[in-house]
Amino acid sequence: MQKHDAMYRIRARHTEETVTVYQAYAPGLGRPAARDGRFPEAWKRDRMTWIKPSFLWMMYRSGWGTKEGQETVLAVEIRRDGFEWALRNACVSHHVRGLHADQAAWKRELRQAPARVQWDPERDLRLDPLPYRSLQLGLAGEATRRYADEWIVGITDVTDTAREIHALVREGELDAAAGLLPEEREYPAGDELLAHLRVA
């Protein structure tokens, strides 16, 4: 396997049918979503929404669920066929020489794509960057609607787990904290899903 392939692998909690992604919302959105297993009417289907297969990257982004508007951390279990549809139809979020003919071609692709991908440094328990990347998948338009209305299998509020892990990290109990993390294994995504999304 080439070095850049190892850098850009998806690591996620997944089963044969589903993959779990994470989002964080204000309690007014997050709690009803977890209670009902779907997003409430106040959730905007016309806005881009970012889903993250990495629990620790979600913790980095939300400050362990303490940032304003991100106090409720959700584990959203979605259908793998939907997740893979988004990957197949995604564009990377910045121009990559060799991947796109030129800047204009990338901009055209970005405008038309219902999903976009960023690869950001994965994080450890102290939220320090690791030397490999974590997938962030942005959904817009058709992808947002499919996500909300077709792909979701279940939504779980994992805020208490996030806070428990954070407390253990602050106390220096890293082994105990690691034992509470969701098991994230390499997701079986080969070139068919990722070749057009690797940026190096």
N, C-alpha and C positions, 0 to 999 in steps of 0.2 A: 504494500500500500504506500502511495506517495505521501510525503510529509504533509502536503496541504490537505489531503484527504482526511488525515487524522485530526487536523486542526478544525475542519468543518464537518463534524459529525453531530447528529442530533442525539442527545441523551435525554431520556424521558421515562416516566412511569407508563408502561403500556401493557395491554393484553393482546390477544389475537384479534379482538374487534375494536378496541378503544385505545386512546392515548389521553393522558391527563395534562392539561395546561393550567397556568395560573394567571389570575388577574386580581387586582385590588381596587375596591370602590369605597365610597362613603357608605356608612351603615344604612342609609335610606335606600340605597340600591342593592348593596351586597346582601343584607339580611333577607329581604323578600326573595331575592334570587335563590338563595340557599334553601329557604323554606318551601318555595314552590317548584324548584327544579327548572326554572326558566327565568329570563330577565323580565322585570316589570315594565309596564307601559312607559315609565319615565326613561327607560334605557333607550338611547338614540340609535336607531338602525341606520341613520344617514351619516353617521360619523365613523371615522376609522377607529377600530379597536385593536389593541395589541395583545396577543396571547403568547405566553412564555412556558415552554416545557420544563424549564429549570426552576425548581423551588428556590434555590439560593439566589438566583438572579432576580427573582421576584422580591426576595427579602432585601436585596441591595437596592432595587428600584423603589420599594415602598418604605424603606427604613424599618424593616421588621413590622410593617403594618402600623407605623406611627405617623407617617406623613399625612398632612391634611388631605382629605378626599380619598385616602387609601387605607383607612383604618380597618376595613373588613377584607381579609384575604380569602379568595375563593379558589378551590380546586375544581376545575371544570372538566369532566370526563366527556370526550367527544368521540365520534365515530372516526376510525382510521381512514375510511374512504373519503370522508370530508376533509380531514387534515391533509391527505395526500393530494386531493383535488386542489387545495389552496397552494401547496408547494409547486405542483405542475404549472399552475397559472400565475405564479408570483414573478416579480422582478426584484432584483436587488435595489436597495434604496439609494445607491450612488453609482456614478459612472465608473466602469471598470475597463481599462484598456485591455483589449484582447477578447473580452466577453461581449462587448458591444462595438458595432462598426465605428461609431463616433458619439459625441455628446448628444447630438440631435436624435439619433436612433434610440439611445437610452431614454431620453425624455419622452419620446413617442410610446415606447414600451411601458414606461412607468405610468403614463396617463391612462393607458388602456388596461393595465393589469388590475384585477380585483384584489390582489394581495401583493405585499412587498416584504422583503426579508432584510434584516440586519443581523450581522454576526458580531456580538460584543463579548469581551473577555468574560469567561465563566468566573464564578466567585467561590471562595472557600468559606468556612464557617465564620471567619472574622470579616468576611465580605471583601477580602483582598483579591486582586485579579490573579487568575491562573493562566498558564501559558497555552490555553486552547480556548475555543470560542463557544458561545451559547447562542442558540437560535432565538431571535425575536421575530414573530410573524404578525404583520399588520394586515388586517382585513378591512376591505372597503366595499361599498356597493353590493353587488351580488354575493360576494363572500361573507359580508357582515350578515346579510339576511339569511343565508344558508346556515351560518354558524348558529344564529339565535333560534331559528325555526326548524332546522332539520338535523343538525349534527349533535346537539347536546343530549347526552344520555343521563347525566346527573350533575348536580352542583353541590359541593360540600363547603361549609364554612370552616376553614382551617386556621382561623385567627388565634385561637387558644394554643394550638400546637406551635405556631410561629412564636408566640410570646414565651412559651415554655422553653423552646430551643434557645431563644435569645437570652433568657435569664441564665440558662446553663452556660452559654458562651461567656457572658459577663462574669460569671463565677469561675471561669477557667476550666469548667468541666466539659472539655471538648469531646471526649469519648462518649459521655452520656448524651451530649447534644447530637453527635453523629448517629447514635442509635435511634433517634427519633425522626431522622430525615426520611422522606419517601425514597424508595429504591428506584433509582433512575439508571436504566440500562441503555446501551446503544440501540437506537431505533433502526430497524432494517431499511434504511433509505440509501439506495445505490445511485449510480449515475443517472438513471432514468428520472429520479426526483431531484437530484442536487447538482448535476453538472452545470446547469445554467444559473446556479445560485452561489457557486464558490467564487470568492473574490481574490484568490491568490493562487 
